[in-house]
Amino acid sequence: MTTFKNKVVWITGASSGIGEALALALAQEGARLVLTGRREEELERVKVLTGLPTTDVLVLPLDVTQFEMALPATDKVIRHFQQIDYMIHNAGVSQRSYVRDTDLEVYRRLMDVDFFSTVALTKAILPGMIQQRSGHIVVISSVAGKIGTLMRSGYNAAKHALHGFYDSLRAESYYDNIQVTIVCPGYIKTDISVNALNEKGQKHGKRDENQEKGITAGECAQRILDAVKKEKKEVYIGGFTEVAAVYLKRFWPSLLYKMVRKAAPQ
Ligand SMILES: NC(=O)c1ccc[n+]([C@@H]2O[C@H](COP(=O)([O-])OP(=O)(O)OC[C@H]3O[C@@H](n4cnc5c(N)ncnc54)[C@H](OP(=O)(O)O)[C@@H]3O)[C@@H](O)[C@H]2O)c1
C-alpha cells in the first residue's frame, strides 16, 4: 500500500478544519508539506503543530482565487521540494441563501473558490506530474457534489462541477500514471458554516446544528488518507444519513427529492 513517507503533499485550505487535520495526519506519516490558505499566521500555527523539521513544511500563503498566482506558487514549491507528489484541493467556502435572493456576484465567488481555483492550480502542477510520470490529485468535493439541497445552489453547482472536471482528468491522465480521488464529506465539525456566504456575500457567522453533530475533522482526515492510499476514485465520508442520501439519489431519486424539499432549511 502507498505510504506518505517523504512524499510532498500540497494542501490548500490548510489553515483550519479538514485541511489542518490532514496536515497533522500527514505529518504523523512523515510527509513533507506545503500549507496554503490566506491567513499566514494560522498556517504558521499549523506548521508548528505538525512538529516536522522546519524545512519539511513550506508555508505558502495564497488567495486561491488569484488565478494568475497559480504558476508562480507552483514554481516556489518546485524550487523548495523539487517535486509535488500529492495535491489536495481542499480550500472551499459554502453558502446559506436562496436562489431568489442571491446576488450573481456571490455565485461567481463560490465558483471561483470552489471550482476554478482548483482548475488553475491543477493546470499549473499537471506538466510536472506528467513529466515525473506520477502524481495524485485529491479533490475535496462534498455530498453536496452529488445532491442539490436547500440554500446551497451555488455551492452545490461548484461541487458538482468538480466531478465532471476531475472524472475527465482521471480518464485523460491514466497513461501518465496520475491518480484522481474525489472525496465527498458529509457533515464535519468545522467552521464551514461560520464562513459560508449569505445572499450578499457576507459570512453566515454561526455553527449550524448539522456540523455540530458531524464527525470530527481528525476522523475525516484519517478516512481521506485511507481512501487515497487505496487509490479510490470516489469516496463518501460522514454519518449514515448523508452517505445514505447519495445511494438514495441513485436508487430512489423521487424519495430523495421529496426528503430534500421537506428538510428544515439550515
Ligand atoms: N465541514 C463540512 O461539513 C464539509 C462537508 C463537505 C465538504 N466540505 C469541504 O471541505 C473543505 C474544507 O472545509 P472545512 O470544513 O475545513 O471548512 P473551513 O474550516 O472553513 O476551512 C476552509 C479552508 O479554506 C480556505 N479558503 C477559503 N477561501 C480561500 C481562498 N480564497 N484562498 C485560499 N484558501 C481559502 C480557508 O483558509 P483561509 O481562511 O486562511 O484562506 C480554510 O483553511 C471545503 O472544500 C468544504 O467545501 C466540508
The ligand as an ORCA input file, in Angstrom:
! r2SCAN-3c Opt
* xyz 0 1
  N     -17.295     20.777      7.125
  C     -18.149     20.137      6.368
  O     -19.241     19.758      6.836
  C     -17.824     19.854      4.915
  C     -18.642     18.958      4.230
  C     -18.364     18.688      2.907
  C     -17.287     19.271      2.272
  N     -16.506     20.145      2.973
  C     -15.398     20.758      2.239
  O     -14.204     20.617      2.978
  C     -13.285     21.642      2.612
  C     -12.663     22.255      3.852
  O     -13.674     22.933      4.592
  P     -13.740     22.925      6.196
  O     -14.953     22.179      6.566
  O     -12.449     22.522      6.776
  O     -14.066     24.473      6.483
  P     -13.151     25.687      6.998
  O     -12.650     25.402      8.355
  O     -13.996     26.915      6.783
  O     -11.918     25.671      6.014
  C     -11.922     26.286      4.767
  C     -10.486     26.478      4.331
  O     -10.492     27.029      3.013
  C      -9.578     28.111      2.986
  N     -10.006     29.091      1.993
  C     -11.235     29.642      1.823
  N     -11.210     30.563      0.851
  C      -9.928     30.600      0.399
  C      -9.253     31.365     -0.596
  N      -9.891     32.281     -1.340
  N      -7.923     31.154     -0.798
  C      -7.261     30.224     -0.060
  N      -7.845     29.481      0.887
  C      -9.162     29.664      1.115
  C      -9.592     28.687      4.384
  O      -8.359     29.338      4.665
  P      -8.164     30.935      4.826
  O      -9.384     31.473      5.502
  O      -6.916     31.046      5.632
  O      -7.997     31.433      3.423
  C      -9.740     27.430      5.233
  O      -8.466     26.904      5.528
  C     -14.091     22.624      1.747
  O     -13.808     22.407      0.387
  C     -15.529     22.247      2.037
  O     -16.392     22.566      0.978
  C     -16.738     20.442      4.264
*
